[in-house]
Amino acid sequence: MKTFQYWFIIIGLAICTQANSQSCTAVTNSNDNNFFTFCQPGSSYTLTGDYTITLNNNSNVLINGNVTIIGTLTINILGSAGSFVQVQSPFTLTATNLTFSGSGTTKSLVVDGPSAKVVVSGVLNFGGLNLAVDTNGTPGGSVSAGSITGGGNTTCATGSNLTCPTFTVTGSCSPAGSGICSPGSGLPVTLLHLSASSKANKVELRWATASELNFDYFDIQRSSSGIYFRSIGQVTGNGTTNKRHDYLFEDESPLIGTNYYRLKSVDFDGYTEYFDIISVEFSDQKRFTIFPNPNNGKSINSSINFNSEQEYTLTIMNNFGAVIGRYPSNESELKVTFKEDLPRGVYHAKLSSPDYSKTVRFVVVY
């Protein structure tokens, strides 16, 4: 396993994607102000793989961006002085599994502010440490997990400057007397699995739920980067049920290359929840499509099934080659609304980029 060590005073987080298991170390300074991050400063990032952060005396992890770890994040805490992981409002730390380990004795998971969140789809393991969990004196903050294990003297700290965040656990929670594993309502959906597979001309998403509570529908979302997602469809849920339900969604217009998917669940009262991000590779010939065709002359939609490495231009021309308009974009889908309705007739839409060019004919008949 490769080992990387970095030291940063951070003002943000980064937009990046990395793979493979990595270890990182944060070091001590006299001001308790040595914050560690994986990447250069930015706004948010997604990492794929298992990661370990080692905190020495008075070393802290400040999370002031949206961080997603598709894998296990291990916080290894050493030394006798206080070290902590702090998630600031309104940001979210998301991980498949989150584990605390090490010989340290005084440390905290700080969920700082009413909109700060820690979301663990699998196991949140406090590792038998004397862990204090608080929101740093401000109200709110939440921690949700598929299951929680603690051991030792795991407690939820309270006091003049400490307020316990809201805990929601869909599965098992131990130890029962820790203050963290107090009774609470379950999340609307208990997800058993989510998978994606590439077919001849589409991607199939399959998932299953063990239970649903007051549940309305799933919003299926796709991304080419793993960071920015858009909705590509919905699947209706089953209300309230304790029986297993299996679901299937077919993405009939996947992008060539890596497609990232996630599920957003929506409750009848508007509560939403996001689940793990998964990815799948898709291979196909590059395609450029214009729709609707025939057209009413008011607007036109274009779609490509690949990520253009540079900005492309959509050019609309009449049947004599006269240019009606040029529209630059770098999105996989583009809608053009014409300033004036196009008269009836035959038109051409040409997509031009450094690595692709194609012209498609469409007809205005309305």
N, C-alpha and C positions, 0 to 999 in steps of 0.2 A: 504494500500500500504506500503510495506516495504521501509525503508529509510536507505541508506548506505552513510557514509561519509569517504573519504580517502584523504590523502594529499601526493603528490609525487613530487620530482624534477625528471622529466622524461628525458630519453635519447632516447626513442623510444616508440613504441606502442606494443600491445600484440596480440598474436594469441589466441583467446578465443571466446566462444559463450555463451551468457547468455540470459535468458528470463525474462519476467515479467517487470512491470514498476518500475523504480528506480530513486531516486533523489541523487544528489551529490553536494558537496560544495567545492569551492576553496577559500582559505583564503589569506589575505594580508600579504606581507612582504615589507620591506623597499626598496628592490632592483627591484621591479616589475618583479620578476623572479620566481614566484611560479606557476608552470605549473601543470595542473590537467590531469589525465587520468583515464580511467575506470579500466584497468588491469595492470599487471606487464609489464615491458619493453619488447619489441619484435619488430616485423616488421609490422604486420597488423592484423586486427581483424574484425569480423562480429558480430553485436549484434542484437538480435531480441526483439522488445518491444519498449515502449515509455520511453524516458530518459530525465531528467532535470538536467542541470548544473547551479548552482547559483554562480555568480561571484560578490565578494565584491570589494571595492576600490582597484584598481591596481592589479586585479587578471586576469590571462590570461590562455587561453587554447591553447597549442601548439600541432599541429597535424603534426607529421613528420613520418607518415606511412599511408598506405591505410586503411581508416576506412569506414565501411558500416553499417548503421543503418537501419534495416528493421522495420520501424516504425517512430515515430515523435521524433525529437531531439529538445528540448526547451532550449534556452540559456536565463536564467533569470539574468539580469544585475542590480545590486544595487549600491548605493553610487554615489558620484559626481565625483570622480577621474576616470581617463581613464582605461577601461578594454577592452580586445579584444580577438577575436578568430583568430588564425593564422594558415593557411594551407600552409605548406612549399612545394616548388618545389622539386621533381617531383610527389608529392603525391596527392591523391584525397580524399575528404570527400564526401561520397554518403549517401543520406538519402531519405526516402519516403517523409517526410515533415520536414522543418526546420523553427523554430519559434523563434524570439527574443522578449523578454518581460522584464518587470521590470521598476523601476523608475530611473535608471541610465541615465546620460545625455551625457557623453563623452565616446564613445566606437567605435570599428571598427571591421569589418570583413576583415582580411588581407589575400589576395590571393597572396602569396609571391613568385614570380618567374614565368617565362614563361610557366612552365609545371605544375604549381599548379592549381587544379580544385576543384570547388564545384558543385556537380551534385545533383539536387533535382527533383525527378520524379513527385512529386505532387506540394504542395504549399510552396513557400518561403515567410514567413510573417515577415516583419521587425517591426511589432507591434507598429507603430506610434512613434518609437524612433528617436532621432536625430542621426542617424547612418551614420558614414563615412565609405565608402567602398574604399579600395585602394590596391595597390600591393607593398607597402612599398618601393617605389622608383625604383623598377626593372620592366622592360617591360614585357608584356604578362600577363598570368593568365586568367582564364575564370570562369564564373558562368553561369550555365544553370538551368532552372526550367520549370516545367509545367505551373505555373503561379506565379506572384509576386504581393504581396500587401504590401503597406508601410504606408502611412499616415504620419502625423507630418511633420518634416523637413528632411525626408530621402534624402540624397544626395550622390553623388559619388565624393569623395574628390579628388582634384587635387592640385598641387603646386610643389615646388622644390623637395620634397621627396615623393610625392604621385602621382601615376598613376592609372587611372581607369582600372579595368579588362574588358574583353569582356563579355557582357551579351547577352544571347540567351534565349528567352522566346517563348514557343510554343503556349501558351494560352493568357489569359488576363494579363495586367501589369498596376499597379496603385501605386501612382499617376502619371499621364502622364508627369508632369513637374519635376519629381524628379531627372532627369539626369541618372537614372538607366533604366527607361522605354523608351529608345530611339529606333527608328525604327531599325530593323535588320532582317536578313534572318532567317527563321525558320529552325528547324532541319529537316533532311530528312524524318523522320518518326514520326507521331503522334500516339502513342499507346493508345488504349482505355482501354484494359484490358489484363491480362495474367493469366491463371489458369492451374492447373494440377490436374488430378484425376487418382486414381489407379483402374485398371481393373483386370480381372482374371489373365492375364499373361503379362501385359504391363502397361505403364503409358501414358495417353493421355495429350498432351499439346494443349491448345486452346488459341488463342489471336485474336485481331482485331485491325486494323488501321483505323483512320479517314481520313488520308491523307498521301501521299508518294511523295517525291520529288527526282527525279534522283536516284531512289532507286534500288539496284541490288538484294540483298538476305539477309535472316536471317541465322545466324550461331547459331545453338542450342547447348548449352553447359551444361554439368552436372558435379556435384561434390558430393563427399560423406561427405565433411566437411563444405561446404559453403565458402571455401577459395580458394582452387585450383580447377580450372575448366578445362575440356577438351571438344573438339568438338565431338558431336555424330551425326551430320547431318546438312543438309542445306535445306532451303525452299526458292524458288525463289519469289522475290517481283513483284510489278506491275509498276515499272518505276516511272512515274509521274501521280498522280491521286488525286482527291479531293473526291472520293467516298469511302465508307466503304468497307473494304475487311476483310474477316474472314479466319483464318488459322488453320490448324490442323497438328500436328506432333505426331507420335506414337513411343515411346521409347520401343522397343521390348526386351531390355535386361537391365531393371532396376535392381538396387542393392537391396537386402533385407535390410530393415530398412529405414532410411531417405535419400531421394534423393533431392538434391538442383539443381534447373535449373535457367538459365538466357538466355536472348536473346542478341545476338550481331548483330546489323544492319550494313550492308556494302553498301556504296554508290558506284555508277559507277566510281567515281573519287578516291575511296579508303578511304573516310571518314568513320569512325566507331563510334558506340555509343553503350553503354551497358544499359540495362533496369533492373528493379527490380529483385532481387533474390526471388524465391518462393520455397517452399518445399512440399513434399508429402511423406507419409509413404507407403511402399510396402511390402507385405507379400507373401512368396513363399517358396518352398522347396529349399535347397541348391543344386546348380548344378555346375558341372565341365565339360567343353567342350573342345575338341581338334578339330581344323580345319586348313586347308582343309583336309578332309578324304574321299576318298583316297588322298595320298600326293605324292609330287615329290621327297621327300628325301632331299631337300635343306634346308628347314626351316619348323617350325611348330608354330602354334599359340594356346595359351590356354586362357580360359576365365572362371572366376567364377562370380557368381551373388550375392556375399556377401562380406563384409569387414572382412578379416581375422584379428583377434585381435593381432596376432603375425605373424612374417615372416613365409611364407610357402616355401616348396622346391618342384620343379617340377623335377622328375627323369625320364629320357628316357632310356628304356631297350629294348633289342632285344627279340625275341620269346623264347630264352633259359634263359632269366633272367639276362644276362650280362649287366652291366650298361654302357651306352654310354655317359651319362653326367648328372650332377646335377646342377640345376639352381635356386638359392634362389630369392625370390621376395616378395613384399607386395602390388603389384598392382593388380587390378581386371583383367587386360589383360597383357599377356606376349608373346613376340615373341622370339623364339630361332632359330638362324641360325647355322647350323652344320658346323664344321670345314671341314668335308669331306662329300660328298653326301652319304646318306644311300642307301645301296643296296636294291633291291626289296625284299619284305617280310613283315612279320607281326611284329609289334612293340607295346610296352606298354608305356603309359604315366601315372605316378603315382604322384598325388598331396598329400602332407603330411603337416599337420599343427597340432598344439596342439588341435584344436577343430574339425578337419575334415580330412578325408582320403578317397581317391577314385582312382581307376585305370581304365583307358580308353584304349581300343585297337584301333590302327590305322594301315593302310596298305600303303606301298610304292609300287606303280605300275608303275611309269614313268621310 
